[in-house]
Amino acid sequence: MLVLTLYPFVNALVISFTDYNLVREPNFIGFENYVTLFKDADFLSTLTATVKYTIFTVPFQLAFALFIAYILNFKLKGINFYRTAYYIPSLLGGNVAVAVLWRFLFQQEGFINRFIGLFGAAPIPWFSSVNGAMAVIVFLKVWQFGSSMLIFLAALKDVPQELYEAASVDGSTRFYSFFRITIPLITPTIFFNLVMQMVNAFQEFNGPYLVTGRGPLNATYLTSMYIYDNAFKYFNMGYASAASWVLFIIIMAVTAVLFATQNRWVFYSDEGN
């Protein structure tokens, strides 16, 4: 923890106030890196792309994970196999082979365009349009819903069955019970998954880097990729460290807002006792 996390974390803050290229000794320049960052159109563009990516990815991923977890909570034949199968994408999502497969699926003559062509739709220029490139990496992240699904599944199993039975006696439909019983009781789990997936989305690197790169007009050039380029391509380590700390502060700010507003919609079991 000290060597691999805390030391690099603090050291990055120190380096962010220097001009450092990994070769010569760091030269202290104060807040110059931070001032330059907010005048850098490329950096601001990556922040916009990262926020857009997060806004699209997190809600869709959580909704899809909850939907699959709800289905897998039923007692079905071979259910353990399906639970394992649905979790596998989360293990393979950052794999280079998966990135190659994903590019093949969404290329102009790929499987996705051939499939939608069966319904008479024109091929979509996934990698040559701004929205198409963003959609490709969003789909890839949503596809990696396994971790959230398992956590949702555990939460669903903790919901007392007596509540569903009582609601059924009162004439409640399964759809109504889901939104009036299930959702309120698992809001702490929804909150946990929301925070974790939001943090992960802001730091996403593998998918966009391997599948779309910067994308057309830098549409998929996320802040994590910008930090990587400055640190390991241009050897501007001080500037990259400053960018990483700005990203950290943004993540902390968004997390703080989520924690500040959780009392309005998150219901814990010990409340009101």
N, C-alpha and C positions, 0 to 999 in steps of 0.2 A: 504493500500500500504506500509506504513512504518512498520507495525507490521508483516505482513505476507510475505512480499517480501524483502524490503530493509534491515531490521535488520538481517534476516537469511542469506541473501547474504553476507553482510559484516562480520557477525559472523563466517560464514564458512571459510572465508579467514583468520581470526585470528586463528581459531582452527586448520587450516591446518599447522600451524607452531608449533603445540604442540603435545604431546603424551597424548591423552585424551580418556578415556574409559567410560564416562558418570557417573562414580562413584567417582573416586578421582579427585582432582583439576587438571586442565590442566598443563602440564609441558612443558615449552618452549624448543624446540629442533632445532629451526631455519629451514633450508631447508632440513633437514634429510628426511622428508617424500617424498619430491619431488625427491631427489636423489635416494631413494629406489624405487620409482615408476618406473623410467626409467631403473631400473635393474631387475624389476619384469617381468618375462616372461609371467605370467598370465595377467597382466595389458596390456602389449603390444599386447598380443593375442586378448584381448577384443577390443582394438582400431582397430585392423585389421578387426575383425568381424563386428564392428560397421560401419566402412568405406565401407566395402563390402555390408552390408545391405542397407546403404544409397544410394550407387551408383546404386543398382538394383531397389530399391523401388521407389525413387523419380521420375525418368523419366517415368517408367511404370505407376505410379499412375497419373501423370499429363497428359500423353497421353490418358489414358483411361478416365479420368475425362473430358478432352476437347472433346473427341469423343462422349461421352454420352451427354454432354451439347449441342453439335452441333445438335444432333438428337432431343433433347428435345426443341430446339429453334424453331422447325417447329410447325405450327398450326395443331395439331393432336387432334382427339377426345379423351377426357379423359386425356389430357396432364398433368393436375394438379395432378392427381392420380399417374402417372408415376414419376413425379418430387419428390413427397413425398416418394414413394417406393424406389427410388434410393438413397435417403438421409438417410434412416433408418439405413443402415449398419454403417454409421459414428457415430450414437448414440449408437450402440450396440457393437462396435468393441472391447472394453476393458472389456466387460461383461464376468463373469465366465461361464455362460451358453453357450455363443458363443464359448469360448475356449474349452469347453467339446465337443460341436458340431463339432468344427474344427478338434479336435483330432479324433473323430469318423469318419469323412469324409475321413481323410487321413491315417487311420490305414491300416494295410496290407490287411485286408478283407473289407475295407470300401468302401463307394460309389464311390469314385474317381477311385480306382483300378478296381472296378467292371465295371465302365463305360468304361475305356480305354481297358478293357479286351474284350469288345464287338467288338473292332476293331482288335483283335488278338494280342494286346500288352501284354507283361509280366507285372505282378504287380511291382510297384516301391516301394522300401524300403524307404518310405519318412522319417521316424523317426530314421532309423538306418544308414543312409548315410549322409555324410557332406553336399553335395549339395542338397539332398532331404529335410533335416531339414531346411536349409536356404530358400529353395523355399517355404516351407509351411508358414513360417512367412512373407515372401515377398508377397505371395498371399493374406494373411490376411490383410496386410497393404494396398495393392492395392485395395482390396475389400472395404476399408473404404474411398472411393474417394468423398463422398457426399459434404463435405465442399468446396473442390476445384471445384467441378462441379457447385455448386451454384454461386460461384464467377465468373467462366467462363461464365455461363449462363447470368449473369448480364452484363458482358462485351460484349457478342455477341449481346445482345439486343440494345446496344449503337452504334453498327456499322451502319452507314447510309445506308438505303436500296437503295438510289439513286446510290450508287457506284456499287452495284450488277446489277442494271438495266442498267446502262451505260456499264458495262462489258459484259452483256448479249447481248446488241445491237451490240457490237464489236465482237461477236462470241465466247466469253469466256465460257468455260465449268464450271460447279459447282466446280469441282476438282481444276481447275486452279485458280478460284476466291478465293477459300479457302486459298490457299497458297500465292497468290499475293495480296489479299485484307484483308481477315479476320485475318490471322496470324500477319502481320505487325501492324494492328490497335489494336490488343489485347496484344502486347508484354509487355506493363506495367503490365497487369494482370498476364501474364505468369511469369514475373519476381517476382511479389509479391508472387504468389503461390509457385514458386521455392524456394524462401528464407524461407517461412513459413514451407513448407513440409520438407526442408532440416534440419531446426532446430528441428522439431518434430522427424524426423527419427534418428538424433543423440542422442536424449533423450528417444527413445522408450524403454518401459519397460513391459507394461501389456501383449502384445501379445506374445513375446518370453518367458516371465516368466511363463505364464499360459499354453502355448501350447507345447513348446519343452524344456523348461528349458535351461540347458546348451547345450543340443544336443550332438551328438557323437563327441568326441574329442574337446569339447567346441566350436563347430562350431557356435552355436547361443548364446554364452555367451557374451552379449553386455556389454559395459562399464557401463551403468546405473545399470545393474544387479550386476556387480562387486562392484560398490559403495554401493549398498544396502546391499550386503553380508557383506562387511567390517564394515559398520555402525551398522547394526541391528542384524547380526548373530555373528560376532566376536567382536563387541563393540569397534572397532578400529576407533573411530570417527575422530581423527586427520588425519589419513591416508586416510579415505574415503573423507574427506573435500578436501584434496590435490588433490585426483583423480577427484573430481567434478570440481575443478577450472581448472585443465588441460583440461578437456572436454569442459569447458566454453571457454577457450582460443582458442581451436581448432575450435569451432563453430564460434567464433568471427572472426578468421582468414579466414575461408572459406567464411563467409558473407562479409568480407571486399573485398575479391577477386571478389566475384559476383558483388558488387557495383562498384568496379574499372573497371570491364569489361562491364558493362551494356551499356555504350555509343556506343559500337560496334554493338549491336543488339536490344536494346530497343528504340522504337520510341514514343516520347510523342507528343500529339496533338498540343502543342504550339511551337514545334520546327519548325524553318524555316519560321515563320510568320513575 
